Amino acid sequence: MDDIKTVIDKFTVKPGKTVDLKKYRTDATTGATQERAEAEMPGLLKTMDKLQQRLYAEGKKALLVVVQAMDTGGKDGLIRHVFGTLNAQGVRVSSFKVPTKEELSHDYLWRHHKEVPPAGMIGVFNRSHYESLLVERVRKLAPKDALKRRYGEINAFEQFLTDSGVTILKFFLHISKAEQKRRIEERLRDPDKNWKFSPADIAERELWDDYQDAFERVLTRCSTPAAPWHVIPSDHKWYRSWLAAHITARAMRGMGCKFPDAVPDIGKITIPD
């Protein structure tokens, strides 16, 4: 298979590129195997754990991971498998559902901005500020003029966060319509997964093409040098998690976090009995 840098580059949306999701295979594995991925994951997670320790100890930078997908795309699974083994004190997962009355009384970015991780922390957005360009566009919940402005507003928001020391990773978990059908049917068959099913899943599925168009617009207009999008092939759950872990570990290395200097003459310190 290709080296990991080449693989990551293949699924990173270059700023200015027009995205056609039909050209991205949802079942791609780039020559990797499930056996290899499962063998590598413990080492990748151990690397992320060590890098998280430096991020937390230094306390100067933060990492924000944005996860978006169609229904059943695997957001929860990705968060559990890639970030669930890190120190919980240094990770905060924020899920964004239908806005509350208080949230609706503010601008659309307010509820997201206040969940941005502080220095030393990793924040994971399960859905995000991009819902304002996805659900609100497809469901026609916002005026067209407001939607047009939001692409630039979100880019400016993310640039501001980057300038403030926040590294942003954005993952679009790309699944096929056939795979979504299989996963919904699995929820119906498995009693342990029945709770995940909602009749709204069927209604949203009927808008598949509209959502694909909305995602293409987001990926095209909001993949920037400061915060590029990654289209993660997600029909195979093992490949989704393996690739996202590689991208995250690489980004964390690039943050260059270091442990603070030890107190002077630490080697001479003795602890009294």
N, C-alpha and C positions, 0 to 999 in steps of 0.2 A: 504493500500500500504506500501512498504518498507520505512524506514526512508530515508531522503534525502541523507545522507552520503553513504548508501548502494546503492542507485540509481546512484549516481555519480560514485562510484567505478565500478559499472557494465559496464559503458560506457567509462571508462578510460582505454586506452591501456597500459598495463603493459610493461615496458622496457624489451626487449628480447622476447616478445610474437609474434608468427607468426599470422598475421591477415588474416582471411577468412571472407570477408564481407557478404558472404551468411549466416553466423551464427549470423549476427546482424539484427534483425527485423527492417525494416524501419518504420513500423507502431506501434512500441512498445509504450505503455503508462505507463507501470509498475504500473498499478492499479490506476493511477491518472485519474481524470475526467476533462473535459473542464471547467465545472463550478468551480471546485476547483482551477484550474490553473488561470482562469480569476479573481477569488476572491483574490488570493495571489499576483498577479503581481503588483498591486499598492504598496503593502508593500515592495516587493522586490526592486522595482525601487526607493522607498524612502530610503531604506537602502543603495543602491548603491550611491544615491545622497549624503548622509551624509558621506559615506566613500570616495567619490570623493573629497569632501571638505577638508578632512584631508590630502589626497594625494597631493592636489594642495597646501594647506597651508604649509605642511611640506617641500615640494620641494626637496626631497632627492631620491625618487624612481619613477619608471614609470611602466605602465601596457601596454603590447602589446597583442592585440587579433588578431589572425590569423584565417580568415574564408575562407574555401575552400569547393567546392561542384561541382557536375555535373551541367550542364546548367539547369536552373529553380529550382535549389536546395533550394533557399530561402535566399541567402546571403544578398540581399538588405532588405528583410523583417526582418531578424534577427537584422541587424544593426539598422533599424528604430525603431523596437519595444523594443529592449533591451538597446540601447545606445542613442536613439534619445531624451530621456527626460532628459539627464544629461546636465550640464552646458556646452554649446557649446564652451566656452572659454577654457575648459580643455580637449576637445576631438577633435582629428583630424582623419578623415577617409581618407585613401589613397587607390585609385583604380589603379590596374596595368593592363594595356591593352597591345597591341602589342608594343614592345620596340621601342623607337624613334631612329633616327640616332645617336644622342648624347649618348643615353643609350647603344647602341650596341658598341660604341667605348670604353666602360669601361668593367670591369669584370661583370659577371651576377648578383652579389650581390650589386653592387654599387647603383643602383636606389632604392633598398630596404633599405639599411643601412642608407641612408640619410633621410628616412622617419620614422626611429625609433623614438618614442616619447622621448622628453627630460624629465628630472626629473620634477615631479609634474603633468605630463600629461598622458592621456590615448590615445593610438594610435590603430586604427582598420585597419587591412589590408584586403581589399576586393579583393581576390586573393592575391598572395604573391610570395615570393622567391621559393615556391614549384612548381610554374608553370614550372620552369626549369627542374623539374623531372616528370611533367605530360604532358603538351602539347608538350614540346620538345622531350620527350621520344616517345609518341604516334605518333607524326608527323615526327619523325626521323630528327629533326632539329639540333641535336647536336651529335658529335661523341660518340660512345659507351664508350670509355675509359673516356671521360670527364663526362659522366653521372654516371659512377661507382664511380668516385671520389666525386661527388657532395653530396652524402648522408653524408659522413664524413665531408665534408667542411661545410655543413649546420648545422650539429650537433655542430661543433666547433664554428660556428658563433653564434648560439643560446646560447651556454655555455658562450661565451664571453659577450653577452648581459646580461645574468643572473648574471654573476660575476660583472657586472657594475651597478647592481641595477635595472634591468628590469625584471619584472615578465612576463612570456609568457604563454598565454592560446591559445591552438590550437583546433579549432572546424572543424570537417568534417561533413557537413550536409548530412546525408545519406538518399537518396530517392530511391524508386523502379523505374524500367523502366516504369512500367504501370502508376505510378504517374507522371513521367516526360511527358509521352504522353498526359495525361489529362491536364496538365498545359500548354503544347504547344498548344493544341486544344483550351483551354480557351483564350489564347492570340489571336488566329485567330478569335474567335467569338466576343470578346469584343472590340469595337472600341477604348475604353480608354487604351487597352493593345496592340493594333496592333503594336505600335511603338517598343514594346519589341521584336517582332518576327524578326528573320533574317533567310534567307535560310541556313546560316551556322549552325543553330541549328539542322537542319535535317542531314547535313553532319557529324556533331559531334556525333549525336545520333547513327549513323551507326557504330561508333567506341566504343560503350558502353562497350563491354567486354574488349577492350584494356585499356580503362580508368579505369575500375574497377581493372584490374591487376596493373596498375600504382599506383593507390591509395593504394592498399594493400602493395605494396613495400614501399611506403612512410610511411604508418602507422606502418609497421613492423620495418623499419630501422631507423626511425627518431622520435620514441617515447622514450624519454630519461627521466631520473630522473629530469633534469633541466626543460624540456619542454615536458611533455607527451601530446599525442593526445587524444581528446575526440570524440568518434563517436556518433553524435547526431541523434537519429531517427527523421526524418523530413517530413514524409508523412503527419503528423498532424502539421500544423503550430503553433497551440497553445501550443502543447507539446514541440516543438523545442525551442520556445522563453522562455517558463517556465523553462526548464532544463538549457538552456544556462544562464539565469539570476541567477539561483541558483548557478551554477558553478562559475560565475563571482563574485557574492557577497561573496561566500565562500573564493575565492582567495584574494579578496580585504581585507577581515577581516584578513587573514593570513599575509598580508603585514605589519600589525602592525603600520600603519601610525598614527601620533599624531599631534595635533595642537601645534605650537610653544608656548613656555612660554610667558605669557603676560608681558608687560613692568612692571617694579617694581612699587609697590604702585598704581596700576591702579584704585583701589577702592577709592583712595583719589583725583583722578583727577576731576576737575570741568570744565565745558565748559562755557566760558564767554558769557554773553548775546550779 
